[in-house]
Amino acid sequence: MTTNPMSTTTPPSSGAGRREWTALGVLMLPLLLVSMDVSVLYFAVPSISADLAPSGTQQLWIFDIYAFVLAGLLMTMGSLGDRIGHRRLLLIGAAAFGAASLLAAYANSAEMLIAARAILGIGGATLMPSTMAMLRTMFTDPAQRAKAIGVWSGVMTAGIALGSVMSGVLVEHFWWGSVFLVNLPAMALLLILGPLLLPESKNPSPDRFDWLSVPLSMAAVLPVIYGLKEIPSEGFNVRYVVSITVGLLFAVLLVHRQRTAASPMISPALFRGRGFAPSVVLNLVCMFGVMGSAYFTTQYLQSVLGKGALEAALWALLPSVPIGAAGPIATQLVQRGVNRAYVVTAGFAISAAGFALLALAGTDSLWLVLSSCAVLAVGGVVVMSQIMDLAMGTAPVERAGSASSLMETAGEFGGAMGMAVLGSIGTAIYRHEIPATAPDVAHETLGGALAVVDRVPGLATLAREAFTSGMQGAAIAGAVLLAGAAVLAAVTLRRVEIREPACKTPDEPSKLSASGVR
């Protein structure tokens, strides 16, 4: 019989029961809403603009401030949860998220809505690492934990797709504030059931919290995310390059601080576990592919195929259908003896094949594009479910929040980089193929070209073909990158085992279970 080198080296612990699996369902509520809020304003922006009359800059901040604050505070909140308790932080975050949703729904000015979206980002930053850290505590059996993390990965991926569709339906039948009010019942349910079903977990002997690392982490993350998000639409403007450079300089200072401080916010010991550092890198590359492809496919459905926004969002839901099965199937393969490295490698290869399909799309290839999106998403969920399980399985229980927040921050960076790099490749090809005689606005974006088609006969066809050529070029680049990631996964993970780390103190297991769900 073959031995799987990726299997856990500790004997199975007592399995989770009905109460823990019910608690998992409760935990998925905040995760779903946090991921949906990334895209929930997709259809609400026109109505918000009509009611609140924001300036162009204010409109951008209404849309982006949530993701910026979320990304900037993930590491802080993950580390804080390790110290004060993940259930406590989750419930505080749920209350803040609910209150901010109510504030956003009835905002009477652009400034008030921006502030509410910022508070939503703070709440979201507490919820995401807390949900994963609590899975680490509730599901002590490695096989059950792997299944729970597979569910977590699928819910997070599906939430982003569901957010835009839900906002379209709500705005069509109600007013724009309803996209925020739907958060209230879920948060109320979490606040009621959370104390009854969810265990408390934290480091029993935490170090002092490193407050200096909080502004350092935000200064490292926010300028980079900002620059990467703006480059696809604005190009390599000096301002954005400087922003990224400043963020990277602060990142160097942050790493130095974590290596030299007596009680760092993110312990370097996390990276000593074999498999954790590769998992962080592979998660970044995976989200690079998933979000980089989304930059093109959403525009393709609307601007190339000419579908309305809500119709395009409904079509975009189809690729989400197979996502639910991808994580559990990958988990089953690993539990039946397949080396996890091979499963992760296969996930990247599947996503690379999705990009290869996208490279074959023409200007009238609805089903081919949807199929490529489905293949990309399935491969991405296979990768995320396994590397998240690997990262959380190798991280000490008392540092589960920090481990989760690092993985999620890497995902935010990867998504922003995917849109920036692949978007820039596509834009460069698009601009090269647009005729020099076309108006300047047509050289900027496909939307700009479609706005002036009445001035240049045949421009609409040329612009759509140019955009599709750009998408094809970016897809080839994405396929090459993910094929390289498949090789990297095979090399770096082949001999990595999940070794359940010992707790910080000998009596920690009893402390965790004493406040747990059984």
Buried (B, 14 or more C-beta within 10 A) or exposed (E): EEEBBBBBEBEEBEEBEEBBBBBBEBBBBBBBBBBBBBBBBBBBBEBBBEBBEBEEEBBBBBBBBBBBBBBBBBBBBBBBBBBBBBBBBBBBBBBBBBBBBBBBBEBEEBBBBBBBBBBBBBBBBBBBBBBBBBBBBBBBBBBBBBBBBBBBBBBBBBBBBBBBBBBBBBBEEEBBBBBBBBBBEBBEBBBEBBEEBBBBBBBBEBBEBBEEBBEBBBBBBBBBBBBBBBBBBEBEEEEBEEBBEBBEEBBEBBBEBBEEBEEBBBBEBBEEBBBBBBBBBBBBBBBBBBBBBBBBBBBBBBBBBEBEBBBBBBBBBBBBEBBBEBBBBBBBBBBEEBBBBBBBBBBBBBBBBBBBBBBEBEBEBBEBBBBBBBBBBBBBBBBBBBBBBBBBBBBBBBBBBBBBBBBBBBBBBBBBBBBBBBBBBBBBBBBEBBEEEBBEEBBBBBBBBBEBBEEBEEBBEBBBBBBBBBBBBBBBBBBEBBBEBBEBBBEBBBEBBBBBBEBBEEEBBEBBBEBBBE
